[in-house]
Amino acid sequence: MTPKPIRTLIVTGMTDVHHDWRKTTPALVALLESTGRFDVRVSEEFRGATADTLRPYDLVVLNYYGRRDPWRDVPEERFGEETERALFDFVASGKGLVAYHPTLAGGVGWDPEYERLLGGVMREDTSRRAPNNDFLLRTAEAHPITDGWPAEFPHYGDDLYVDLRWPEGVRKTILLTGWDNPLRYTQVPAQWRALPGMGEEHPVAWTVEYGAGRSASIGIGHDVAAIGHPAFRALFPRAAEWAATGEVTIPTPEDLGEPVEGGDWWPTTLEPMVRRMFDDWVAAGEPATQKGGA
């Protein structure tokens, strides 16, 4: 018997200048609908939404960050307390949520429950974008979303967020990690710990158990090109299905792990070489003054 479509609402209408929601939203819609599992609607104005607004849906996808200019010291445009509470209650009641890429920087000054719903967030005082655009993704904890995936596989032309903030008391599972490659900072080995998190694995996708529901946060997928790469095409629909239903039936694309055109140098050749150099440097006894910061 054909399963019922997953009724999905993508919430968007604003992101910062680095992320063009007008281009990424149609790409997300197309990717979900290509699986045959999702019936997708889009809201470009979610402020003022209520529990009744969300009642018809099984899944909410957030492609939203409430500051167009991330450098200005201005508060984000919030959904509003009633709308935010409706979203929390929606997921806690047994429904699903996916927080997509730019969304992870949002929620500053909002109800702390928003950060717990996402499970991890980008924050200016702790987090950064690593300077490498091409990197290996590594499967972490066992989960239906990544069941049967390779232990590691290349990913290209995307953001690697590091040193996220992790709210306490959240039941989460790390799906994928990426390595913050010190050499991509164009520094010499003595500076390979100049910033916290350099030379460490960082989560790029994870899930959260939230009440009777589920959320998944995805840190990759910066633009339409990255959305089209095998890793994102594998991750996003399967994470969305799991968030909505608790199960995964969408198959993994056959090209997961294959290089994209013109991109098979840093992840598969240079990153492993640099990692061996870094591990040898650490094993030899890195300078004590460099541990954990400059």
ROKE-170854 format. One line per 3 residues: number of its first residue (from 1); for each residue x, y, z of N, C-alpha, C, CB. Coordinates in steps of 0.1 Angstrom, whole numbers, plus 2048, in hexadecimal, padded with zeros to 3 digits. Each point is the difference from the previous one (the first is absolute). Glycine has a CB too. Layout:
BEGIN
NUM> X:Y:Z:X:Y:Z:X:Y:Z:X:Y:Z | ...
***
This chain:
BEGIN
1> 809:7F4:800:7F7:80C:800:809:80C:800:7ED:7F4:80C | 810:816:7EC:807:80C:7FF:7FE:809:80C:7FE:800:7E7 | 80D:804:820:7FE:808:80C:7FB:80D:7FD:813:7F4:80A
4> 7E6:812:800:7FA:80D:7FE:80C:80B:7FF:7EB:7F9:80D | 813:811:7EB:80A:80A:7FE:803:807:80E:7F9:804:7E8 | 813:800:81A:804:807:80C:7FD:80F:7FD:812:7EF:806
7> 7E4:816:801:7FC:80E:7FE:80A:809:807:7E7:7FA:7FF | 81F:80E:7F8:80C:808:804:7FE:80F:7FE:80F:7EC:7FA | 7F6:81C:810:7FF:80E:7FE:80F:805:802:7E8:802:809
10> 81D:805:7EC:80D:807:801:7FE:80E:804:809:7F1:7EE | 7FD:813:81D:7FF:80D:805:80C:808:7FC:7F3:7F8:814 | 80B:813:7E5:80B:808:7FB:7FC:80F:7FF:809:7EB:7F3
13> 7FD:81C:803:7FC:80E:7FF:80B:80A:804:7E9:7F9:803 | 821:802:805:80B:808:803:80C:7F8:804:7F0:811:808 | 81C:7F2:7F3:80C:7FB:804:80B:80B:7FE:7FA:7E8:7F9
16> 812:816:80D:80A:80B:7FE:805:800:7F2:806:7FD:818 | 802:80D:7E5:804:803:7F2:809:7F5:7FA:7FF:818:805 | 806:7DF:804:809:7F5:7FB:7F7:7F4:7FB:812:807:810
19> 7E1:7F9:7F3:7F8:7F5:7FD:7F3:805:7F9:80A:7F2:814 | 7F4:80A:7E0:7F5:805:7F8:7F4:7F6:801:811:80C:7F0 | 7E6:7F7:819:7F5:7F7:801:7F7:7FF:7F4:800:806:818
22> 800:805:7DF:7F8:7FF:7F4:805:7F6:7F6:7FB:818:803 | 812:7E4:7FE:805:7F6:7F8:801:7F2:807:80E:811:7F4 | 7F5:7EF:819:802:7F3:806:7F2:7FA:803:815:808:80A
25> 7E1:800:7F9:7F3:7FA:803:7FA:7F7:7F5:7FC:814:80F | 804:7F1:7E4:7FB:7F8:7F6:808:7F3:7FE:7F8:814:7F5 | 816:7ED:80E:808:7F4:7FF:7FC:7F6:80A:813:80E:7F7
28> 7EA:7F7:815:7FC:7F7:80B:7F3:7F9:7FD:80C:80E:810 | 7EB:7FA:7EA:7F3:7FB:7FD:801:7F5:7F5:7F5:816:805 | 813:7ED:7F1:802:7F6:7F5:806:7F3:805:803:813:7F0
31> 807:7EE:819:807:7F4:805:7F6:7F8:808:816:80C:801 | 7E2:7FA:808:7F6:7F8:807:7F6:7FA:7F7:803:80F:814 | 7F7:7F8:7E3:7F6:7FB:7F8:805:7F6:7F6:7F4:815:802
34> 819:7EB:7FB:805:7F6:7F6:800:7F2:806:80E:811:7F7 | 7F1:7EE:816:7FF:7F2:807:7F2:7FA:7FF:812:807:80F | 7E4:801:7EE:7F2:7FB:800:7FA:7FF:80E:806:7F4:7EB
37> 801:810:81F:7FB:7FE:80E:7FA:80D:806:812:7EE:803 | 7F1:81D:7F7:7FC:80D:807:7F7:808:7F7:816:800:80B | 7E0:806:7FC:7F7:80A:7FA:804:80E:807:7ED:7EF:7FB
40> 819:81A:7FD:807:80B:806:7F8:80D:7FE:816:7F4:7FD | 7E9:814:80D:7FB:80E:7FF:80B:809:805:7E8:7F9:803 | 818:814:7FA:80A:80A:804:7F9:80C:807:810:7F8:7ED
43> 7F5:80C:81E:7FB:80C:807:80B:80A:800:7F0:7F3:80E | 80E:819:7EC:80A:80A:800:7FD:80B:80B:804:7FC:7E7 | 7F2:802:820:7FD:808:80C:7F9:7F8:80B:7FD:814:7F0
46> 80C:7E7:819:7FC:7F7:80A:7FC:807:80D:80F:7EF:7F6 | 7F5:81E:80B:7FD:807:80C:7F1:801:802:815:80D:7FE | 7E6:7F0:80E:7F2:800:802:7F9:7F2:7FE:800:818:7FA
49> 808:7DE:801:7FA:7F3:7FF:7FC:7FA:80D:80E:7FD:7EC | 7E8:7FB:814:7FA:7FA:80D:801:7F1:7FF:7F1:814:803 | 80A:7E6:808:7FF:7F1:800:7F7:7FB:7F5:804:800:818
52> 7F1:808:7E5:7F7:7FC:7F5:807:801:7F2:7ED:808:80E | 81D:801:7F1:807:801:7F3:808:7F3:7FE:802:819:803 | 804:7E2:808:809:7F4:7FE:7F8:7F3:801:812:80D:80B
55> 7E2:7F3:7F9:7F8:7F3:802:800:7F7:7F4:7F2:80C:810 | 80D:7F9:7E3:800:7F7:7F5:80D:7F9:7FD:7EE:80E:7F7 | 81D:7F6:80F:80D:7FC:7FB:806:7F5:809:803:816:7F6
58> 806:7E2:804:808:7F6:807:80E:805:802:7F2:7EE:7F6 | 812:81B:803:80E:805:800:802:80E:7FD:807:7E9:7F9 | 801:81E:80E:804:80E:7FD:80F:800:7FD:7EE:80A:80F
61> 816:7FD:7E6:80E:802:7FD:802:80F:801:801:7EC:7F0 | 809:817:818:804:80E:802:80C:804:7F7:7F8:7FF:818 | 805:80B:7DF:80A:806:7F8:7FF:80F:803:800:7EE:7EE
64> 804:816:81E:7FD:80D:805:80B:805:80A:7E8:7FB:7FE | 81D:811:800:808:807:809:7FC:80F:800:814:7F0:7FC | 7E8:815:80F:7F9:80D:801:809:80D:7FF:7EF:7F3:80D
67> 81D:80C:7EE:808:80C:7FE:806:7FF:7F2:805:802:818 | 7F7:808:7DF:806:801:7F3:80F:803:800:7E9:807:7F7 | 81B:802:812:80E:804:801:805:7FB:80D:7FC:815:7F3
70> 80C:7E0:80C:805:7FA:80D:80B:808:807:7FB:7EA:7F5 | 80A:821:805:80A:808:807:7FA:80B:809:80F:7FB:7ED | 7E4:808:811:7FA:80B:807:7FB:7FB:80E:7FA:80B:7EA
73> 808:7FD:820:7FC:7FD:80D:7F1:803:802:817:804:809 | 7E1:7F5:7F0:7F1:802:801:7FA:7F2:803:800:813:7F0 | 7F5:7ED:818:7F9:7F4:803:7FA:7F9:7F4:7FC:809:817
76> 803:7EA:7EA:7F9:7F8:7F5:7F1:803:800:812:7EE:801 | 7E9:810:7F3:7F1:800:7FF:7FB:7F3:805:800:811:7ED | 7F9:7EF:81E:7FB:7F3:806:7F3:7FC:7F9:80C:805:816
79> 7F0:7EF:7EC:7F3:7FB:7FC:7F5:806:80A:80A:7EB:7F6 | 7FA:817:816:7F6:805:80A:7FE:7F4:80A:7F5:810:7F0 | 808:7F4:81D:800:7F6:80A:7F5:7F6:7FE:808:811:810
82> 7EC:7F3:7EB:7F5:7F6:7FE:804:7F6:7F5:7EF:811:807 | 817:7F5:7EE:804:7F7:7F5:80C:7F7:804:7F9:812:7F0 | 810:7F3:817:80B:7F7:805:7FB:7F5:809:810:813:7FE
85> 7E7:7F0:80B:7FA:7F6:808:7F8:7F6:7F8:7FF:810:813 | 7FA:7F4:7E3:7F9:7F7:7F7:809:7F7:7F9:7EF:811:7FD | 81D:7F4:800:80A:7F7:7F9:806:7F6:80A:806:813:7F0
88> 7FD:7F1:81C:805:7F7:80A:7F5:7F5:803:80E:812:80A | 7E6:7F2:7F8:7F5:7F6:803:7FE:7F7:7F4:7F5:811:80F | 80C:7F4:7E5:7FE:7F8:7F4:80A:7F4:800:7F8:815:7F3
91> 815:7EE:80F:809:7F5:800:7FF:7F7:80C:810:80F:7F4 | 7EE:7F7:818:7FE:7F8:80C:7F4:7F6:7FF:80B:813:80D | 7EB:7F1:7EB:7F4:7F8:7FF:803:7F3:7F8:7F2:814:802
94> 819:7EB:7F7:803:7F4:7F8:803:803:7F2:7F2:7F4:80F | 80F:819:7ED:803:804:7F2:80F:802:7FF:7E9:80B:7FD | 81B:7FA:7F7:80E:801:7FC:804:80E:7FC:800:7E8:7FA
97> 80E:81B:807:805:80C:7FC:80E:7FE:7FB:7F3:80C:811 | 811:7FB:7E4:80D:800:7FB:805:80F:800:7FC:7EB:7F1 | 80F:817:815:807:80D:800:80B:800:7F6:7FA:804:818
100> 804:804:7DD:809:7FF:7F5:80A:80C:801:7EF:7F5:7F2 | 81E:808:80C:80C:808:7FF:7FF:80E:806:804:7F3:7EC | 7F6:818:80D:801:80D:806:7F8:801:80D:804:809:7E9
103> 7F3:7EF:819:7F7:800:80C:808:7FE:80C:7EE:7F7:7F3 | 81E:803:80C:808:7FD:80C:806:80C:807:805:7EA:7F6 | 7FC:821:802:805:80D:806:7F5:808:807:811:800:7EE
106> 7E3:7FC:810:7F4:808:805:7FD:7FC:80F:7F8:802:7E9 | 7FE:806:81B:7FB:7FD:80E:807:807:80B:7F9:7EB:7F8 | 810:81F:805:807:807:80A:7F6:809:808:816:800:7F2
109> 7EA:7FE:81B:7F7:808:808:7F1:7FB:800:80F:813:7FB | 7EF:7E2:7FE:7F2:7FA:800:7FE:7F8:80D:800:800:7E6 | 7F5:7FA:81B:7FD:7F6:80B:80B:7F5:7FF:7E7:805:7FF
112> 820:7F8:80C:80B:7F6:800:7FB:7F3:7FB:80A:80B:813 | 7E9:7F3:7ED:7FA:7F3:7FB:803:7FE:7F1:7EE:801:812 | 814:80A:7E7:803:800:7F2:80D:7F9:7FE:7F3:815:7FB
115> 817:7EE:80D:80D:7FA:7FE:800:7F1:804:80B:816:805 | 7ED:7E6:805:7FE:7F2:803:7F9:7F8:7F5:7FF:807:819 | 7F8:800:7E1:7F9:7F9:7F4:80A:7FD:7F5:7EB:80C:806
118> 81E:7FE:7F7:80A:7FD:7F6:80B:7F7:804:7FA:816:7F7 | 809:7EB:816:80B:7F7:805:80E:805:800:7F2:7EE:7F9 | 810:81B:7FE:80D:807:7FF:7FF:80C:7F7:80C:7EA:803
121> 7FC:821:800:7FE:80C:7F9:80D:807:7FD:7E9:802:80A | 818:806:7EC:80B:809:7FD:7FF:80D:809:802:7F7:7E8 | 809:80C:81F:7FF:80D:808:80D:807:7FD:7F1:7F6:811
124> 80E:818:7EE:80B:808:7FC:80C:7FF:80A:7F0:810:7F5 | 80D:7EE:818:80B:800:80A:807:7F3:801:7F3:810:80C | 808:7E5:7ED:807:7F3:801:802:7FA:7F2:7F6:7FD:816
127> 801:805:7E1:800:7F8:7F3:807:808:7F5:7EB:7F4:808 | 818:804:7ED:806:806:7F4:7FE:7F7:7F5:811:80D:80D | 7F1:7F8:7E7:800:7F8:7F4:80F:7FC:7FD:7EB:80B:7F7
130> 818:7E9:808:80E:7FC:7FC:803:804:7F2:7FE:7EC:810 | 80F:816:7ED:803:806:7F3:801:7F5:7F5:80D:811:80C | 7F0:7E3:7F7:800:7F6:7F6:7F2:7FD:7FA:814:7F5:80B
133> 7EB:80C:7E8:7F3:7FD:7F9:7FE:7F2:7FC:802:817:7F7 | 809:7E1:808:7FF:7F2:7FC:806:7F8:80B:802:805:7E8 | 7F6:7F1:81D:805:7F8:80C:7F9:7F2:800:804:816:80D
136> 802:7E2:7FB:7FA:7F2:802:7F5:801:80A:815:7F5:7FA | 7E0:805:804:7F6:7FE:80A:801:7F2:806:7F0:810:7F4 | 80F:7EF:819:801:7F3:807:7F3:7FC:807:819:804:803
139> 7E3:7F0:7FB:7F4:7FB:807:804:7FE:80F:7F6:7F5:7EB | 801:80F:81E:803:800:80E:7F8:7F5:807:806:819:7FF | 7F0:7EB:809:7F8:7F7:807:7F6:7F9:7F7:802:80D:815
142> 7FB:7E6:7EE:7F7:7F8:7F8:7F2:807:800:80D:7EB:805 | 7ED:815:7EF:7F2:806:7FF:7FA:7FC:7F3:807:814:80E | 7EC:7EA:7F2:7F9:7FC:7F4:803:809:7F4:7EE:7F6:80E
145> 814:817:7F4:802:809:7F5:80D:7FD:7F9:7F4:812:80C | 816:7EA:7FB:80D:7FD:7F9:803:7F1:800:808:816:808 | 7EE:7E2:7FA:802:7F1:800:806:7FB:7F2:7ED:7FE:811
148> 81E:7FB:7F0:806:7FB:7F4:809:809:7F8:7ED:7F2:7FF | 815:81A:807:809:80A:7F9:80E:7FD:802:7EF:811:803 | 81A:7F4:7F4:80F:7FD:802:804:807:80D:804:7FF:7E7
151> 808:7FD:81E:805:806:80C:804:80E:7FE:808:7EA:807 | 7FD:819:7ED:803:80E:7FC:7FE:801:7F1:810:802:813 | 7ED:80B:7E9:7FE:802:7F2:802:80F:7FD:7F0:7EC:7FE
154> 814:818:7F6:803:80E:7FD:7F4:809:7FE:815:7F8:7F6 | 7EC:815:80E:7F6:80A:7FD:807:80C:7FC:7F0:7F6:811 | 809:812:7E6:807:80B:7F9:7F8:80D:801:80A:7EF:7F1
157> 7FD:81C:80E:7FA:80D:7FD:7F6:804:80B:804:7FD:7E8 | 7FF:801:825:7F6:802:80A:807:806:80C:7F2:7ED:7F7 | 805:817:813:805:805:80D:802:7F5:80A:7F4:815:7FC
160> 817:7EC:80C:802:7F8:80B:800:808:80D:80E:7F0:7F2 | 7E7:810:815:7FF:807:80D:807:7F9:80B:7EA:80A:7F8 | 81D:7FE:810:808:7FA:80B:7FD:807:80D:812:7F9:7F0
163> 7F0:800:81B:7FE:805:80E:7F2:806:802:818:805:801 | 7DE:7F3:7FB:7F2:804:803:7FD:800:80F:7F9:7F6:7E9 | 7FC:810:81B:7FC:7FF:80E:7F6:7F5:801:804:819:803
166> 7FD:7DF:808:7F8:7F5:802:7F8:801:80D:810:7F2:7F3 | 7E3:811:80C:7F8:802:80C:801:7F3:809:7F1:810:7F4 | 80E:7F2:819:800:7F4:809:7F3:7FA:800:812:80B:80E
169> 7EE:7E8:7F6:7F4:7F8:802:7F8:7FC:7F4:7FF:80C:814 | 809:7F4:7E0:7F9:7FC:7F3:804:7F2:7FD:801:818:7F8 | 7F5:7E0:804:803:7F2:7FC:803:800:7F1:7F1:7F7:812
172> 81B:809:7EA:804:801:7F2:809:7F5:7FB:7FE:819:802 | 802:7E5:7F1:808:7F6:7FA:808:807:7F5:7F0:7ED:805 | 81D:812:7FB:808:806:7F5:800:7F7:7F4:80F:80C:812
175> 7EE:7F9:7E3:7FF:7F8:7F4:80D:801:7F8:7E8:804:7FF | 81D:808:7FE:80C:802:7F8:809:80A:807:7F3:7FA:7EB | 81A:805:812:80A:80A:805:809:804:7F5:7FF:7F6:817
178> 808:815:7EA:80A:804:7F7:80C:805:808:7EF:807:7EF | 81D:7F8:80B:80C:803:807:805:80E:7FD:807:7E8:7FF | 7FB:820:80B:805:80E:7FF:80F:800:7FD:7EE:809:810
181> 815:7F7:7E3:80E:7FE:7FB:809:80C:803:7F6:7F1:7EE | 814:80D:81B:808:80C:803:807:806:7F4:803:7F6:816 | 801:802:7E1:808:805:7F5:7F8:80A:7F7:80E:7EB:800
184> 7E5:814:800:7F8:809:7F8:800:80E:806:7F2:7EC:7F9 | 813:816:813:801:80D:805:80D:807:7FC:7F3:7F8:813 | 815:801:7E4:80D:805:7FB:809:804:80B:7F4:808:7EC
187> 80D:7EF:81E:809:802:80B:80B:7F5:801:7ED:80C:80C | 81D:7F7:7FB:80B:7F6:802:7FC:7F7:80B:811:810:7F8 | 7F5:7E4:809:7FB:7F7:80B:800:805:80E:809:7EF:7F2
190> 801:81A:811:800:806:80E:7F3:807:803:819:802:7FF | 7E0:802:7F7:7F3:807:802:7F4:7F8:7FE:80C:815:7F9 | 7F6:7DE:806:7F5:7F7:7FD:7F5:7FE:80B:810:7F4:7F1
193> 7F2:813:81A:7F6:801:80A:7FD:80F:803:807:7E9:80A | 7FB:81F:7EC:7FE:80F:803:7F2:803:803:812:805:7F1 | 7E4:7F3:80B:7F2:802:803:7FA:7F4:806:7FE:811:7ED
196> 7F9:7F0:81C:7FA:7F4:806:7F9:7F8:7F5:7FC:80C:816 | 806:7E7:7EB:7F9:7F7:7F7:808:7FC:7F4:7EC:80A:807 | 81F:7FD:7F6:808:7FC:7F5:806:7F2:802:806:819:7FC
199> 7FA:7DF:7F9:805:7F3:801:7F6:7F6:807:817:809:800 | 7DC:7FB:801:7F6:7F8:807:7F5:7FD:7F6:806:809:817 | 7F2:7EC:7EC:7F4:7FD:7F9:7F5:809:806:807:7E8:7FC
202> 7F0:81C:7FB:7F5:809:804:7F3:7FA:7FA:80F:814:802 | 7E6:7EB:805:7F3:7FB:7FB:7FB:80A:7F5:7FB:7F5:816 | 800:805:7DF:7FA:808:7F5:7F2:7FC:7FE:816:802:7F5
205> 7E5:7F3:811:7F2:7FC:800:7FD:7F7:80C:800:801:7E7 | 7F4:801:81F:7FD:7F9:80C:7F1:800:801:815:807:80C | 7E6:7F0:7FD:7F2:7FF:803:7FD:802:80E:7FD:7F0:7ED
208> 7F7:814:816:7FC:803:80E:7F2:7F9:803:80D:816:800 | 7F2:7E4:80B:7F3:7FB:805:7FA:80B:808:808:7E7:800 | 7EC:81D:7FC:7FA:80C:806:7F1:7FC:804:80F:810:7F2
211> 7EF:7EE:81A:7F3:7FB:804:7FD:7F3:7F9:7F8:817:805 | 7FC:7E8:7F5:7FD:7F4:7F8:804:802:7F2:7ED:7FC:80F | 819:80F:7ED:804:803:7F3:80F:7FF:7FE:7EC:80E:7FD
214> 818:7F7:7F7:80E:7FF:7FC:804:80C:7F8:7FE:7E7:800 | 80E:81D:801:806:80B:7F7:80E:7FB:7FB:7F3:812:80D | 810:7F3:7E7:80D:7FE:7FB:806:80D:7FB:7F9:7E9:7F9
217> 814:81A:80A:806:80C:7FC:80B:7FC:7F6:7FB:80B:817 | 806:7FD:7DF:80A:7FD:7F5:808:80D:7FD:7F0:7EF:7F6 | 81D:810:80C:809:80B:7FF:806:802:7F2:805:7FD:818
220> 7F9:7F9:7DF:805:802:7F3:7F5:804:7F6:811:7EE:805 | 7F2:815:7EF:7F6:804:7F6:800:80F:7FE:7F3:7ED:806 | 818:81A:7F9:801:80E:800:7F8:807:7F4:816:7FD:80B
223> 7EA:7FD:7EA:7FA:806:7F4:7FA:7F5:7F7:810:814:801 | 7EB:7F0:7F4:7F9:7F6:7F7:80A:7F5:7FB:7F0:812:7F9 | 81C:7F2:804:80A:7F7:7FC:803:7F5:80B:80A:812:7F1
226> 7F8:7F3:81B:802:7F6:80B:7F4:7F8:803:810:810:80A | 7E4:7F5:7F4:7F4:7F8:802:800:7F5:7F5:7F3:814:809 | 813:7EE:7EC:800:7F6:7F5:80B:7F5:801:7F6:811:7F2
229> 813:7F1:818:80B:7F6:802:7FA:7F3:806:811:813:802 | 7F6:7E2:7FC:7FA:7F3:805:7FE:800:80F:80C:7F5:7ED | 7FD:810:81B:7FE:7FF:80E:7F3:807:805:819:800:803
232> 7E5:80C:7F8:7F3:807:804:7F4:7F9:7FA:80D:816:802 | 7F4:7E6:7F2:7F4:7F9:7FA:7FD:7F3:807:806:80A:7EA | 804:7F0:81D:7FE:7F4:808:7FA:803:80D:813:7F5:7F4
235> 7F3:816:812:7FD:803:80E:7F2:807:802:819:802:804 | 7E4:808:7F4:7F5:808:803:7F2:7F9:7FF:80D:813:7F8 | 7F0:7E5:7FD:7F3:7FA:800:7FF:7F5:80B:7FF:804:7E7
238> 80C:7F4:81B:7FF:7F6:80A:7FE:806:80E:80F:7F1:7F2 | 7F8:81A:811:7FE:806:80D:7F2:806:801:818:806:801 | 7E3:7FF:7F4:7F2:805:801:7F6:7F5:802:807:813:7F1
241> 7FB:7E2:808:7F6:7F5:802:801:7FB:80F:802:7F9:7E7 | 80A:805:81E:802:7FC:80E:7F9:809:809:815:7F4:7FA | 7EE:819:805:7FA:80A:809:7F1:7FF:800:813:80F:7FC
244> 7E7:7EF:7F8:7F1:800:7FF:7FA:7F3:805:802:80F:7ED | 805:7E6:811:7FA:7F2:802:807:7F8:80A:7F8:801:7E9 | 815:802:81A:808:7F7:809:806:7F4:7F8:7F1:807:813
247> 80C:7F8:7E0:806:7F5:7F8:806:806:7F3:7EE:7F0:809 | 81A:808:7F1:807:804:7F3:7FE:7F5:7F6:811:80E:80C | 7E8:7F6:7E9:7FE:7F7:7F5:806:805:7F3:7EB:7F8:80B
250> 818:815:7F4:806:806:7F4:80E:7FA:7FE:7F3:815:803 | 810:7E5:7F1:80D:7FA:7FE:80B:80B:7FF:7F5:7ED:7F4 | 817:80E:810:80C:809:7FF:804:801:7F1:808:7F9:817
253> 7FB:812:7E4:804:802:7F2:80C:7F7:7FD:7F7:817:7FF | 809:7E3:7F5:80B:7F7:7FD:80E:807:7FE:7EF:7F2:7F5 | 810:81C:809:80D:807:7FE:806:806:80D:7F8:805:7E9
256> 802:7F7:823:806:805:80C:80E:7FB:801:7E9:800:80B | 820:809:7F8:80F:7FC:801:807:803:7F3:7FA:7EF:811 | 7FF:813:7E4:808:803:7F4:803:80F:7FF:7F4:7ED:7F4
259> 818:816:806:803:80E:7FE:7F7:807:7F6:818:7FA:806 | 7E6:813:7FD:7F9:808:7F6:80A:804:7F5:7EF:808:812 | 80B:7FD:7E3:809:804:7F5:809:80B:804:7EE:7FA:7F0
262> 81F:804:80E:80A:80A:803:804:801:80F:7F8:80C:7ED | 804:7EB:81B:803:801:80E:803:7F3:807:7F1:813:800 | 81C:7E9:7FF:804:7F4:807:80F:801:805:7EF:7F2:7F3
265> 814:81A:813:80E:802:803:802:802:80F:803:80B:7EA | 7F7:7FF:81C:801:802:80E:7FB:7F5:809:7FF:818:7FB | 7F4:7E4:803:7FB:7F6:809:807:7F3:800:7EA:80B:7FD
268> 818:7EF:7F7:805:7F2:7FF:80F:7FF:800:7EB:7FB:7F4 | 81C:810:808:80F:7FF:7FF:807:808:80B:7FD:7FC:7E7 | 800:811:819:808:808:809:7FB:800:80F:804:80F:7EC
271> 7EF:7F0:816:7FB:800:80E:806:7F4:808:7EB:80B:7F8 | 815:7E8:802:806:7F5:807:80F:802:803:7EF:7F1:7F6 | 818:815:800:80E:803:802:802:80A:80B:804:7FB:7E8
274> 7F5:810:818:801:80A:80B:7FC:7FA:80D:7FC:812:7EF | 7FA:7E6:811:7FC:7FA:80D:80B:7F7:806:7E8:801:7F9 | 81F:7F8:7FF:80B:7F8:805:80B:809:805:7FB:7EE:7F0
277> 808:81D:809:80A:809:805:7FC:806:80E:806:806:7E8 | 7ED:7FE:819:7FB:806:80C:801:7F6:80B:7F1:80F:7F3 | 80B:7E4:80B:800:7F6:80A:80E:7FD:805:7EB:7F6:7F6
280> 81F:80A:800:80E:7FE:804:805:80C:808:803:7F3:7EB | 7F9:819:812:804:80C:807:7FB:7FF:80F:800:80E:7EB | 7F3:7EE:816:7FA:7FF:80E:807:7F5:807:7EA:808:7F8
283> 819:7EC:802:806:7F5:807:80E:803:804:7F2:7F1:7F3 | 815:818:805:80E:804:804:800:80A:80B:807:7FC:7E9 | 7EE:809:81B:7FF:809:80C:7FF:80F:7FB:80E:7F0:80D
286> 7E6:814:7F0:7FE:80E:7FB:804:80A:80B:7EE:7F8:7F1 | 816:814:80C:804:809:80A:7F5:803:80A:810:80B:7F0 | 7F3:7F4:81D:7F5:802:80A:7F9:80D:7FE:80D:7F2:810
289> 7FA:819:7EC:7FA:80D:7FF:7F6:800:7F5:814:80A:809 | 7EB:7EC:7EE:7F7:801:7F5:7F3:7F8:802:814:803:7F1 | 7EB:7F5:81A:7F5:7F8:803:7F4:809:803:80F:7ED:808
292> 7E6:811:7F1:7F3:807:803:800:80E:7FD:7FE:7F0:812 | 80C:816:7E7:7FF:80E:7FC:80E:806:7FF:7EA:802:80B | 816:80A:7F0:80D:806:7FD:807:805:80D:7F8:807:7EA
***
